[in-house]
Amino acid sequence: MLYDKNLLPFAIQTAKEAGSILMDHFGNIKSVNRKSSKIDLVTIADKNSEEYILDQIRKHYPDHNIIAEESSPRVKGSDYEWIIDPLDGTTNFVHNLPIFAVSIGIRYKKRTIAGVVYNPAVDKCFWAEENSGAFLNEEQITTSSCSTLSDSLLVTGFPYIYDERSIIFDLFEEFYKVSQGVRRLGAAALDFCFVAMGRFEGFWESGLQPWDICAGSLILKEAKGKVSDWDGNPMPYSGKHILATNGSIHDEMFAIIKKF
């Protein structure tokens, strides 16, 4: 349970208000900047959303630490830490594809205790509190009951920097051959949530960041899913190599990853 009962409602409300800021810009982006590569984009929408979220946290929780995608870390020595992606799926957003989200995770003593992923384009808010289940808006969600990889629909993503390109596409080909298909949506936080609600059975990716995985991974775990790294260890905070499933097909996916 949360130590402050107001943390989760505050995070949900803040995510929704940041989502409203994103929608003010959706379809109206005039300029786009690039970060680490030609396809790693940032827009005024990312920045305005993040500024709003940071302002709200500073106002209500001034002593908390903050890690956010577009800003330098704010370290206050607190046991609480906010992990923020103001716009997950920026490339989709720039191309007017409504698959993007605000992601806000809350950690206490390096353990994620709450998470919110909000897609404002369709007004879908996924949220979870540690040991309390996962929800889409007000309805509790759980993973699918599919028990075999051959009957599963999977989702993945590709990193901006292709240091592991051969492995990435070899894995894609292998999973494509043994499943009912593989999708690439371009918003990792939503990929976790779509596994959590049963749209997909499994998700794997490499090269992610803490703000990509923090909230979504808790939502999936609270929906009775399973997450790990590619060696079977607990999923790393860094997001370097992640495997997330409904639990039933985790061992099958893990066995394939181990071959590479």
C-alpha positions in Angstrom: 0.0 0.0 0.0 1.0 3.6 -0.5 2.3 5.4 2.5 0.6 8.6 1.3 -3.0 7.8 0.2 -3.0 10.9 -1.9 0.0 9.9 -4.1 -1.9 7.8 -6.6 -4.9 10.1 -7.1 -2.5 13.0 -7.6 -0.4 11.0 -10.2 -3.6 10.1 -12.1 -4.9 13.6 -12.1 -1.5 15.0 -13.1 -1.1 12.5 -15.9 -4.6 13.4 -17.3 -3.8 17.1 -17.1 -0.5 16.6 -18.9 -2.4 14.5 -21.5 -4.7 17.5 -22.1 -1.6 19.6 -22.8 -0.5 16.9 -25.4 -3.8 17.0 -27.1 -3.6 20.8 -27.4 -0.6 20.1 -29.6 -1.7 16.9 -31.3 -1.9 17.6 -35.1 -0.4 21.0 -34.7 3.4 20.3 -34.4 5.3 22.8 -36.5 8.9 21.9 -35.6 10.7 18.8 -34.3 14.1 18.4 -32.7 16.3 15.4 -32.6 18.2 13.9 -29.7 20.5 10.9 -29.8 19.7 9.9 -33.3 17.8 11.1 -36.4 14.7 9.2 -35.2 14.8 10.1 -31.4 12.5 13.1 -31.5 11.4 15.7 -29.0 8.8 18.4 -29.5 7.3 21.3 -27.7 4.5 18.9 -26.5 7.1 16.7 -24.7 8.6 19.8 -23.0 5.3 21.4 -22.0 3.9 18.2 -20.7 7.0 17.6 -18.6 7.2 21.2 -17.3 3.6 20.8 -16.1 4.2 17.5 -14.3 7.4 18.8 -12.7 5.8 21.9 -11.5 2.9 19.9 -9.9 5.3 17.6 -8.1 7.5 20.4 -6.9 4.5 22.2 -5.6 2.9 19.2 -3.8 5.9 17.1 -3.0 8.9 19.5 -2.9 11.2 17.0 -1.1 10.8 14.1 -3.6 13.4 13.0 -6.1 12.5 13.2 -9.8 13.8 11.4 -12.9 12.3 12.7 -16.1 13.1 12.1 -19.7 13.7 15.7 -20.9 15.3 17.1 -17.7 18.3 16.6 -15.4 17.6 14.4 -12.4 16.3 16.2 -9.3 17.9 14.6 -6.2 16.7 15.6 -2.8 17.7 12.6 -0.7 14.1 11.4 -0.4 13.0 7.8 -0.2 10.4 8.8 -2.8 11.2 9.1 -6.5 9.1 10.0 -9.5 9.9 8.5 -12.9 8.3 10.5 -15.7 7.9 10.2 -19.4 5.9 13.2 -20.5 5.2 11.7 -24.0 6.0 8.1 -24.7 5.6 7.6 -28.4 6.8 10.9 -29.7 7.3 9.7 -33.2 3.8 8.4 -33.4 2.6 11.8 -32.0 4.5 13.7 -34.6 2.9 11.6 -37.4 -0.6 12.0 -35.9 -0.8 8.4 -34.9 -2.8 8.3 -31.6 -0.7 5.6 -29.9 1.2 7.6 -27.2 0.9 8.2 -23.5 2.0 10.1 -20.4 3.8 7.7 -18.0 4.3 8.4 -14.3 5.8 5.9 -11.9 6.4 6.4 -8.2 9.2 4.5 -6.3 9.7 4.2 -2.6 13.1 3.0 -1.4 13.9 1.9 -5.0 10.7 -0.2 -5.2 7.9 0.8 -7.6 4.7 1.4 -5.6 2.4 3.1 -8.1 2.2 3.7 -11.8 -0.1 5.6 -14.2 -0.1 5.3 -18.1 -2.6 7.6 -19.8 -3.4 7.8 -23.5 -5.3 11.0 -23.9 -6.2 10.4 -27.6 -8.7 7.8 -26.4 -9.0 8.8 -22.8 -7.7 5.5 -21.5 -6.0 5.6 -18.1 -4.1 2.5 -16.8 -3.1 2.6 -13.2 -1.9 0.3 -10.4 -0.8 0.4 -6.8 1.5 -2.2 -5.4 -0.5 -5.3 -4.1 -3.8 -3.8 -5.1 -4.5 -4.9 -8.7 -4.4 -3.1 -12.1 -7.1 -1.0 -13.6 -8.1 0.6 -16.9 -10.1 3.7 -16.0 -12.3 2.2 -13.2 -12.3 -1.5 -14.4 -9.9 -4.0 -13.1 -7.8 -5.8 -15.7 -5.9 -9.0 -15.9 -3.7 -10.7 -18.5 -5.0 -13.2 -21.1 -5.4 -16.9 -20.3 -3.6 -18.0 -23.5 -1.1 -20.6 -22.5 0.9 -21.4 -25.6 3.2 -19.2 -27.7 1.8 -20.6 -30.9 -1.6 -19.0 -30.0 -0.1 -15.7 -28.8 0.0 -12.2 -30.3 3.3 -10.5 -29.4 4.5 -6.9 -29.4 8.1 -5.5 -29.5 10.0 -2.3 -30.2 13.3 -1.4 -31.8 16.0 0.8 -30.2 17.0 4.1 -31.7 20.7 3.0 -31.8 21.1 -0.4 -33.4 24.2 -1.7 -31.6 22.4 -5.1 -31.4 20.7 -5.0 -34.7 21.4 -8.6 -35.8 20.1 -10.0 -32.6 17.0 -7.7 -32.6 15.9 -8.8 -36.1 16.8 -12.4 -35.6 14.6 -12.5 -32.5 11.8 -10.7 -34.4 12.0 -13.3 -37.1 12.0 -16.2 -34.7 9.1 -14.9 -32.6 7.2 -14.1 -35.8 7.5 -17.7 -37.0 6.3 -19.3 -33.8 3.4 -17.0 -32.8 0.3 -15.6 -34.3 2.1 -12.4 -35.2 4.3 -9.6 -33.9 3.2 -5.9 -33.7 5.4 -2.8 -33.3 3.4 0.1 -31.8 6.2 2.5 -30.8 5.1 3.2 -27.2 6.6 0.8 -24.6 4.5 2.0 -21.7 1.4 1.1 -23.7 2.9 -2.2 -24.7 3.1 -3.2 -21.1 -0.5 -2.1 -20.5 -1.8 -3.9 -23.6 -0.2 -7.2 -22.2 -1.8 -6.3 -18.9 -5.3 -6.1 -20.4 -4.9 -9.2 -22.6 -4.5 -7.6 -26.0 -1.1 -9.1 -26.3 0.5 -12.1 -24.5 4.1 -11.1 -24.6 6.4 -8.1 -25.1 10.2 -8.0 -25.4 12.6 -5.1 -26.1 16.1 -3.9 -25.5 17.5 -0.4 -25.0 14.7 1.1 -23.0 15.0 3.7 -20.2 13.6 3.8 -16.7 10.8 6.2 -17.7 9.7 3.7 -20.5 9.2 0.8 -18.1 8.6 2.0 -14.5 4.8 2.6 -14.5 3.9 0.0 -17.2 5.8 -2.9 -15.6 4.0 -2.4 -12.3 0.7 -2.3 -14.0 1.5 -5.6 -15.8 2.7 -7.3 -12.6 -0.5 -6.2 -10.8 -2.5 -7.6 -13.6 -0.9 -11.0 -12.9 1.7 -10.8 -15.6 5.4 -11.5 -15.3 8.5 -9.4 -16.1 12.2 -10.3 -16.2 15.4 -9.5 -18.0 16.8 -11.7 -20.8 18.6 -13.9 -18.3 15.6 -14.7 -16.1 16.6 -12.1 -13.4 14.2 -9.4 -12.1 13.7 -6.8 -14.9 16.4 -4.2 -14.6 15.5 -0.6 -13.6 17.6 0.5 -16.6 15.3 -1.2 -19.1 18.3 -2.6 -21.0 16.7 -6.0 -21.8 13.1 -6.7 -20.9 10.7 -9.6 -21.2 7.1 -9.1 -20.2 4.3 -11.6 -20.6 1.0 -12.9 -19.3 3.0 -15.4 -17.2 1.9 -18.5 -19.0 4.2 -18.1 -22.1 7.1 -16.6 -20.2 9.2 -19.7 -20.2 8.6 -20.3 -23.9 9.7 -16.8 -24.8 12.6 -17.0 -22.5 13.9 -20.2 -24.1 13.9 -18.6 -27.5 15.7 -15.4 -26.2 18.3 -17.6 -24.5 19.3 -19.1 -27.9 20.5 -15.7 -29.0 
